[in-house]
Amino acid sequence: MNEILFQYVQVDPTSWAYLASLLMIALYFKFSRMWSVRNLDLMGLITLAPALLLVKCGCDHAAGDPAARLLEHAGYIWLFVVSGLFMVRLLLDAVMVRRPLLEPNLTVGGLAFLGLSLFVFLMANVITGTPEQADLTDAQRAARLHGLVASDAELNTLRTHGPGFPLIYLLPHISTHSLLGGDDASETPDEQGAPQATPPGRLVQEVTARAVAILSQLAIVVGMALVGLRHFDNVKTGIATATLYLLLPYTAMWTGNVAHALPGALVVWAIVFYRRPLLAGVMIGLAFGTIYYPVFLLPLWISFYWRRGVAWFLIGVAGSVAAMVAVLAVASSDVMMFWVNLRQMFGIWIPAGEELSGAWQFWNPVYRYPILAAFIGLSASLVLWPAQKNLGTLLAYSAAVMLGMQFWHAHSGGLALAWYLPLMLLTIFRPNLEDRVALAVVGKTTRG
């Protein structure tokens, strides 16, 4: 950015957290209703920032520094506590029948201008950012696995990414912020100390990662605005939620993480298309194929469409998953490679207990298993409860399911907030949607 704006200095994460928190209070806090649920939700969002800063500091400076690892560990504990409170709030959302309209303290034009400005600066950080150092090795291993008949060692290293579409791991995480002046440069010096040129294949991966990250973030923002316009009948609410998402310190720190943003964008667009079960199924299927974990949304969404639209929804899911399997078949070098990629995509193995990252690097992985069992029970129970599902419950419980994954996810360890934050923000700002049930909004001949 300093090449475009004279002497521009990128805002560091700590300063962004302070400034964003003040802006969030000024724009969204209802001073006339101090003890409203909206204000409590806003305070909860603000308390996420210190946890993320501790984690980010630890990640940037953990190598050989016990104090940094201690900070990272404390950050994960803080993050899990706040996430647990949000989980309870989302599960109780259905009983909050009275939902008075509490609009932001700014006009639609002001919110739109602020949101557009934030988006431009955040995406400029993605364009000028550099891949994280850890992604260089991971992407190289994934590229070898994709292009060759890999050895057993390489097959095991790809497994450490967790389930999901194997080709997405070719894309590095573009670092947009470094805490305390950490160096995220992707270039490594040669023997004379001069930076080496980026290999052509690596350059393609970086450009692709930037493009996918920007398009994913754009899809999240546009999708949230459309949900407000089309489903809440209030364009101001949609723009307000999108702007709040862009304000959050998490969005600023992990803007360039494709594995976070892309699944979140697909789930948001499933909500946009909820009146068209075929298109909603395509979005859920793509999200499931991309990162695997949205498969746990299927019981909730199938139950929502059960009385009308379930067949078209399942056709959409199956069609999109089949298309991604076909892509794997074309991209695999032989049958063995295709089978390994297929297992990766569908998570066909026992939950990992070694080489974990994120929060679970600090804790005994055996405790993941009861949490995973409880989560599967919660996901399955949404088939029957609540019996009558509307758009409001679909939003809240989809957010709850995507949030629940953070407690047992072995590889992001609670950091994939983009999977649920857009849905949670829409839940926080939504009006009463009890009349938006599948029987009322899905036409008898609706195919998409």
N, C-alpha and C positions, 0 to 999 in steps of 0.2 A: 504493500500500500504506500510505502514512503516514496516509491518511484512515481506514483500518481499524485499523491497529496504531499506537498512540501513539508518535510520534517514531521510527518505523521508518526506517532508512536502508538503501537498496539496496546490496548488496555489489558493489563494482566488480570488473571482470574480473580484475585482477591479484590482488586478495585472494582471489577465488574460486579462481583457479588454485593458489595456495599451499594454501588450506584443502582443496580437493578432492584435491590430490596427496597430502597427508598422510592424508586419509581413505581414499583408494584403497590406500595402502600398509598402513594399519592393518587394512582389511577383507579385502584380497585377496592380499597378499604372503605367501608360504609361507616363514616363517623357518626351518622344518625342512628345506627343500629349496632352498637359496640359489641354485643354478644350474639350476633347472628352467626349461623353456621358458615356463611360465606367468609366472614372475617377469620374464623378459626381455620378454615381451609387455607386461606391466604397465609396465615402464620405458619401452618404446616409446610407449605411450599417454600417459605423463606428459611425454615430450619433445615431444609435439605442442603443449603449452600455450605455451611461449615463442614458437614460430613464429606461432601464432594471435594472440598478444598484439602481436607486432611488426606483423603485417598489420593488425590492428584499429586500432592506433595510427596507422599510416600512412593508413588509409582515413578515419579521423576528422579528421585534421589535415594532409592532403596538399595542400590548396589553397594554392598559392603558397609552400609550405615545402619546400625541397629536402631538409632533414634528415629530415622525415617520410617523403618518398618513398624516401629511402635506407633507412630502417627497414623500410618496406613491402617493398622489393625484397629485403632480407636475410631478411625473414620468409618470403617465397615460396621462396627458395633453401633455407632450413632445412626448410620444409614439404615440398618436393619430395624432399629427401634422406631424411627420415623415411618419407615415402610410398613411396619406392623400396625401402627396407628391408622395409616391410610387404608390398609386392608380392612380393618374393622369398619371404618367410615364408609367404604364402598359397599360392603356387605349389608350395611344398615340403610343404604340409600333408598331402598324400595319402601321403607316405612315413613320416609319424609314426604308426606303428601302435600303439605302446605309449602309451596315454593314461590314466595313473592318475587316479583321482578326487581332485581337490584342491579341496575345498569352501571357501567363504569363512570367515573367522574370526568369524562372527556367525550367530545362529540365523535361521530362516526368518521368525519374527515380527519380529525386529529389522530385518532387511533390508526386509521389507514396509513397516514403519512409516517407515523412512528414505526408501524410494522414494516412498511416498505423500506424505510431507512435502516432498520435493524437487519432486515434480510440482506440488503446490499452489502453492509459491512461484514456480516457473518460469512457470506459467500465469498467475499474478497479474501477473508482469512483462509478459506479452504483453497482458493486458487493459489495464494502465495505461501501456503503451509507446506510442510515437508512430512514424508512418511515417518512414523515412529520406528526407532531402531529395531525393536523386537519384530516388527512386521517384515523387515528385510529377509531375515532367515526363514520365517514362516512362509512367505510368499515364494521364496526360492524352492523350499521343499514341496510346496503345493504345485509349483510349476513342473518340477521333476516328476511328481506323481501323475500329473495330468498328461505329460508328453511322453513318458517312458513306461516300460514295465518295471515298476518300482520294487526295491528290495523290501524285506520284512521290516527293517528299521524305518524306512520311509513311510510304510503303511501305518506303523504305530505312531509316528510323529503327526500324521494328519489327523489321527484319532483324537489327539489332544485339543483340536479345535472344538470338539463337540459335534453333535449331529447337525446336519444342514447340507445345503447344496454345495458340493465340493468346489465348484468353480468360483464361488463368491470369496473363497479364501485366497484366490489369486490377487484380490484387491487389497492394498495396504490401507491402514488407518492413517488418514491425513491429519497430522497434529496441527491444531490451530492455536493452541496455547501451551506454554511451558511455564511451570511455576518456579519462582526464584531463579530465573535465568538459566534453566536447564537447556542443554543443547540437543535439539532434535534433528540435526542435519542428517540427511540421508546419504550424503557423499562420504566416502571413507578415503583417507589420504593414502597415497602410494608410498613407496620406499623413500622418495625424495621429499615427502611431506605435501606434495601438491594434490588437490582433490582429483579423484578419478572421474572420468566421464560416465554418465549414466548409461547403462547398456540399453539398446533399443527395446528389448522385451520389457525391461523394467520401466522404461519411459511410457510404454503403452499401458502398463498396469497403473501407473500413477495418474495418467490423464484419464483413464477409464474410471478410476476410483473417485477422482475429483468430480467428474461429470455425473456419476451415479449418486454421489453424496449430495450434490447441489439439486439434482432433479428429485431426489427423495425428500429433502427438506422442503422444496417447493411444493411437492405433492401433499405433504403433511399440512402446510399452511393453507393452501388452496382448499384442501379437503375440509379442514375445520371451518373455514369461512362458508363453504357451501352447506355444511350441516346446519349452521346457524340460519342461513338464508332459506334453505329448502325444507328443513325439518323442524326448526324452532320458530320459523316465521319471524325471525328477528335478525337482520343482517348485522346490527351492531353487536349482538352477542357473539356471532361467528367471528367477526373481525377482532373483538376483544379477546377471545380465547386464543386465536392465532398469534396476536401480539404478545400476550402473556407467555405463550410457549417460547417465542423468540427472546423474551427478556430473561428467561430462567438461566442461571449460571451453568446448569448442566448443558443446555443447548450451545452455549458459547464454548465450553471446554471440549465437548465431544461432537462438534458439528460434522466433522469429516469421517465419522465412523459409520461405514456403509452397513455393517452387520446390525447396528442399532437402528438407523434411520429407515432403511428399506422395509423391513417387516412392519414397523410402525406406520409407514405410509400406506402399505397395502391394507392393513386392518382399518385405518381411517376411511379409506375409499370403499371398503366393504360396508361401512356404516352409510356412506354417501349413497350407495346403490341398494340399501336394504329393501326398498320397495320393488326391486327387480332381483329376485332370488338367483337367477342364472348368473348375473354379473357379480352379485355379492359372493356367490360360490366360487367364481373365478378368482376374486381377490383373496379369499381365505385360502384357496388351494395354492395360489402363488406364494402367499406368506408361509404356509406350511412347507412347501417345497423349498423355499429359500433358506429358512432357518429352523425348520422342524417343529419348534415348540408351539406354534399356534395350532397344532393338531388338537390340543386340549380345549380349543374353542368349539370344536365340532359338536359335542353334546349340547351346549347352550344354544347354538345357532340352529341345529336340527330341531330342537324342542320349540324354538321360536316359530319356525316355519311348518311345524308338524300338521297343523290344521289347514294350511294352504301354502303351497310353494316348495315343499320339502324335496320333491322329485327334481325340480329344476335346480335347486340349490346343490344337491348331490351331483347332478350332471356337471354343473360348473366346477365343483371341486375336483371331480374325477378327470374332467377334460384338461384342466390346467396342470394337475399333477402328471397326467400322462404326457403332456407336451414337454414338461421338464425332464421326465425320464427319457424321452426321445432325444433331447439335447444331450443328456449324459451318454446315451448310446453312440451318438455321432462323435462326441468329444473324447471318448475312451479309446485307447490304443488297441485293446484286445478284450476278450471275454472276462478274463480275470480282473482287469482294471475296471470294467463296467460293473462287475459284482461288488468290488470294493467301494466304488463311488455310490452304488445303490444302497449299500449298507450305511454309508456315511449319511446319505440323504434321509433315510427313514429311521436312523438311530437303532439299527438292529444289533444290539449288543447289551451286555449287562452294564448298568450305570458305572461310570468310571470312579475309581477310588484312589488313583495315583496321578501324579503330575497335574494337580488341580491348580487353578489360578483364581484371582479375585479373592473373595472373602474366605473361601474354603481352603486356601493355602495355609491359613492360620489355625484351622480347627480340624478335629478328627473327622474324616469323611464318613465314618460310620453313622454319624448323626444326620447325614443327608437322607438316609433311607427312610426313617420314620416321617421326615418332613415331606419327602416325595410321595410316600403312601397317603399321607393326609391330603396332599394336594390333588392326587388322582381321585381320592374320594370326594373332594369338593367339586372337582370338574364333573365327575359322573353324577353327583347329586343334582346338578343344575338341569338335568333332564326332567326331573320331577318338581323341583322347587326353584322359584315360585310357579304354581300351576299356570297362571295367566301371565304371559310375558308380553311386555310392550317395548317400545323403543327405549324408554328410560331404563328398564331392567337390562335390556340388551347392551346398552352403553356401560352401565355401572358394573355388570358382572363380566363383561368382556375385559374391562380395565382390571377387575379383581383377578381374573385368571392370568392375564399377562403380568400383573404385579406379583402374584403368587409364585410364578416361576423364578423370580429373583432370589427367593429364599433357598432354593436348592440347585440353581444353575451353577455348574462346576467350572465354567470358563470365563464368564463375565462377572460372576460373584455379586450380583445385585446392582451392577452399573448400567444395565441396558434399560435405562429409564424411558427412552423414546418408544419402547414397546407399549407402554401404558400411559405415559404422561398426557399425550393428546386426548385419549379417551377419558382420562380422569378429569382433565380441564373441562371438557364438554359436559361431563356429569356434574361438575360443580356449578356450572352456569346454566344448566338446562332448565326449561320450564316443566310444568306438569305434562307428561306425555302418555297418560293412561289410555287415551283413545287410539294411540298408534300401535295397533296390534295387526298381526299378519292378515287376519280375516278382513280387516277394514282397508288395508293399504295395498295388498297384493291382489291384482285382478285375477279372475278365474282362468283367463287365457294368457296370463303374463309369462313370458319366456325369458325376458331379459330387459 
